[in-house]
Amino acid sequence: RWDEMSTVLQQAITADPQESLNYMRLSMLSPERYQDLGYADEAELAEQAVVLNRDAVLLWEQLMNNYISAGRLRDALRFGRDILEQMPDRIEVLVAAGTAFRYNNRAFEAVDVYRKVVDQEPYNTQYYYYLSEAYAMRQNHAEIVKTFEEGIGKMPDNSELHFYMGVSHQKIGQWVDAVPWFGKAIELDDHLNSHYYMARWYEKQGNRQMAVHHWKK
């Protein structure tokens, strides 16, 4: 019930304009639900939240996401560099800055911060994916493969990492190298998206029976 939620949040802001979280919560709704307060986009609301509580690092992360969703990429880059200078070792800050660098095509900076993220939290699947995306900006397939090999070495039963490895090969047309990784992901936990790619592979091979099998899955 988004309309009611926006009404309540606007009332809450009117009652207590110093509560930062209400601005951030309102920024996650669609624009027509907060523009009558005078905010042009979700990033302006999120900026207000950060102004009211500059020490809340999780608000920084949400502001970064709002800059991206509002299309304010240069503001995202500026903000990413600012917060990275303030807290260069904080995992949430590194992730947020990496997002800014990636969306602004700053490949080397993105690789640098995501490498630190993976080193700090080596058992988070998503961080390996982020690092691989940064290497993809540099078209460095060898480093993408190394990234997922590193993750799989630490989490050998993680089907998502096997899937990502398969996709990394498929994206450059190396289907023969990709298929075993999709097969392993399916073996580990019946990985849904791997069935999709296996169906496409068998279609390419003209194997209708196996393609149908995977599409049904």
N, C-alpha and C positions, 0 to 999 in steps of 0.2 A: 504494500500500500504506500507507494512512493509519494503521492501527493500529500497524504496525511503526515508522512515522515518529514517532508520538507517544511510543511506548515509548523510542526512542532519544533523543528530545529531553528527556524526563523524566530519563533516566539522565544526560544531559549537564548538566542543571541541577543534579542532585544532586552530580555530580563537580565542577562549577565554577559555583556560584550567583552569581558576579559577571559572567558573560558575558551581556550584555543581549540580543544577537541571538537566543539560544535561547528566551527568553521571548516575543519578538515572533513568532518562527517558530511556536511552540506556540499562540499566540493566534489564528493563522489556521486552526486545525483546529476540528472541531466540539466543543461544550462537554463531551460525555461523555468526551472524551479528555484533559481537563485538570482537571476539577472535583475529581478525587480528590486533587489537589495542594492543594486548599483555595481555589481561585479561583472566584468566582461567575460571572464572565463574561469574554469576551475582552478587555474594556477593563481589567480589573484586572491581567491579565497584561501588557498593553501598558504600563500605568502603571509596573509594576515595571521594565520595560525602560528606560523614560525616566528613572526614578530612578537607575538604574545608569549611564546615559550621557546626561546632560542636554544635551550639546553636539551630539548626532546629530540634525540637523534632519529627516532622513528618518524617524526613529523618531517624531517629533512627528506627521508626516503620517499614519503608520499608526495611531497612537493616536487621531487624530481619526476615521479610518474605523471604528475599533473602537468608539468611543463611539456613532457613528451606528448601527452594526449591532447593538449591544447595547441600543439604544433609550434611551441616556442623553443625551438632547438638551440638557438644561441643563448637564451637565458638558461637553459639546462646546462650548456657547456660552461658558462660563467659560474653558475652555482656549484656545479660538480668540482671545478677546480678550487673554488673557495673553501668548500667543506673538506676537501682532501687535504688542503694545507692546514686546516684546523685540527683534523683528527686522521692522520695518515694510516693509522693501524686499526681503526674501528671497522669491523666487517661490514656493517650496514652502510657506512660511508663509502667504502671501497666498491660495494655493489652498485650503489647509486651513481657514483662517479663513472664507473664502467658503463652504465646505461647511457649516460650523457656522451661519453666518448664514442660509443658504438653508433648511436643515432646521428652523430656529427661526423662519421667516417674518420675518426681519429684512431686508426687501427693500432698503432704502436702504443699509444697511451692505454687503450682498452686492454691489450695483451698484458701490459705491465700490471695494471690493477687486478685483473682477473687471475693472473698468476699468483698474486699475493692472497687473493680470496681462496683459491684452491689450496694453497699451502696452509692457510689458517684452518680451513674446514674441509679436510680431504675426504669426508664421508657424505658430502652433500652432492647429489647427482646433478642438480641444476647448475651448480657452479662449473662443472666440467663442460656442460653445454655452453654456458656463457663464454668460457675460454675458447672453445672450438669456434664459436661464431666470430670472435675477434680474429682468430687465425684465418677464418674464411674470408674476411675482409682483405687479407693480404694474399689470398689464394694459395695459402701454404698448406697443401693437403697432408704433407708429411707430419707437420706439427699437430694437425687435427687428429691424425691416427695415433700419434704419441700420447695426446691428451686422453683419448678414450682408453688406450692401453693402460695408462696410469690408473685411471678410475677403475677399470675392470680388475686390475691387479689388486686393488684394495677391496673391491666389492664384486667378487667373481659371480655371485648369484643375482646381480642386479640386471634385470631384463631390459630396463630402460637404456642403460649404457650400451648394451649389445645392440639394441635398436638404433641408437644414435650412430654407432660405428657403421652399421649397415647403411644408413642414410648417407653418411659421409662418402662412402664408396659409390653409392647409387647416383649421387648428385653429379659426379664427374663421369658417369657412364660405365663404371666398373661393376656391372651387375654380378658377374661371376664371383667377385670378391665380396659383394654385399650379401648375397643370398645365405651363406652359412651363418652370418651374424643374425639375420632375421630368423633363421631356423633355430638358433640357440635361444633367442629371446622367447620364441614360442614354446620351446622345450622347457624353459624355466618357469613361465607362468601364463602360457597361452596368450601372449602379448598381442593385443588387438591390432595396433597399427602395423605390426610385423605381418599379420595375416593379410592386410591390405597390400603391402609391397610384394608379398609372395604371390598373391593373386595376379598382380600386374606382371610379375616375372613369368608365371606359367602362361599367361595370355600371350606374351611375347614369344614364348616357345611353341605356341600352338597346342598346348596341353589343356584342352577344355575341361577335362575331368578334374584335374588338380586345381585349376583356376576357380571352378565352381565351388570346390571344397573350401578353399580359403575365403571366397566371397561370402559363403554361407556363415563361416565362422565370424 
